[in-house]
C-alpha cells in the first residue's frame, strides 16, 4: 500500500511539475521584429559619458560619420562610423543651453530641433568649426512640445512631429513641414497620424503615441516612428497612414530617443542612459 501511495504521490508531483513548466512557458513574451530586421540580432555600442543623454542621431553619408547631440546643451558630437566613439576634435558648441531633441540632415546640412519648435542650422566655417544659426520657429498657438524631426527630400522639407501639441486631441498627432530653401514653416499640418489606429494595431495596451524619433527608410520608402513613452515602433506611409506597429522591449530599448538609417537599410536606434551608459543599437537590413 505504501508503495502504491508513493507511486500516486510521484505521479501527482510530476503532473504538477509539467503544469508549472507549461505555465511558465506560456508567460514567456515573444516580441515580434519588423520586416527585414531581427531584434534578437543586435550590435550594441556603449557611448561616451558625454552622451549619456543623447537625444538625436543622424547618419551623414557624405562625411561617413554619425552626428549626435546632447539633450540639455547645444553640443554636437561627431561619432566614428565603426566604434561610435567621439572623433578627435569632434565636439562642438552650436548654441546656448536648451531642450534640444532631434537632428536631421537635409542636402548635406545638419539641422537641430528644439522642443519648442525652433530649428537651428549648423554651418561649418573655413577653419573647420561648426556654429549654429536660427533657421526658423513654428508659429502655432498654445503649448507645444516636439521631439521628432526628419528630412523628406520628396517634399523638399524637414518634417517635425508633435509629441504634445495644443491643437491635437487624444486621437490625432500632427506633423508640420519646414522648407529650408523657400518659405520656412507652414503652420498647417502636412499630415495627421491617427493615434487611435496606432492603439488598435499595438501588440500591447499603451498610452497615446508620443513620437521621440523618426526617419524615412531609404529602401522601403516607409516612415519609421519611435515612441519612447509608449515603447513602440510605428511604420507608416509618407503621409502618416499607419500600416503596422511593433513593441520595443524595455530591456533592449530602455529609452529610445534617436533613429537613423544607412543607405543600405541598416537601422540604428540610440537609447539615453537611464541607469547605465547610453547606447547605439545596430540592426542589419535583410532584403
Buried (B, 14 or more C-beta within 10 A) or exposed (E): EEEEEEEEEEEEEEEEEEEEEEEEEEEEEEBEBBEBBEBEEBEEBBBBEBBBBBBBBBBBEEEEBBBBBBBEBBBBBBBBEEEBBBBEEBBBEBBEEBBBBBBBBBEEBBBBBBBBBBBBBBEBEEEEEBBBEEBBBBEBEEEBBBBBBBBBEEEBBBBBBBBBBEBBEEBBBBBBBBBBEEEBBEEEBBBBBBBBBBBEBBBEEBEBBBBBBBBBBBEBEBBBBBBBBBBBBBBBEBEBEBEEBBBBEEEBBBBBBBBBBBEEBBBBBBBBBEEEBBBBBBBBBEE
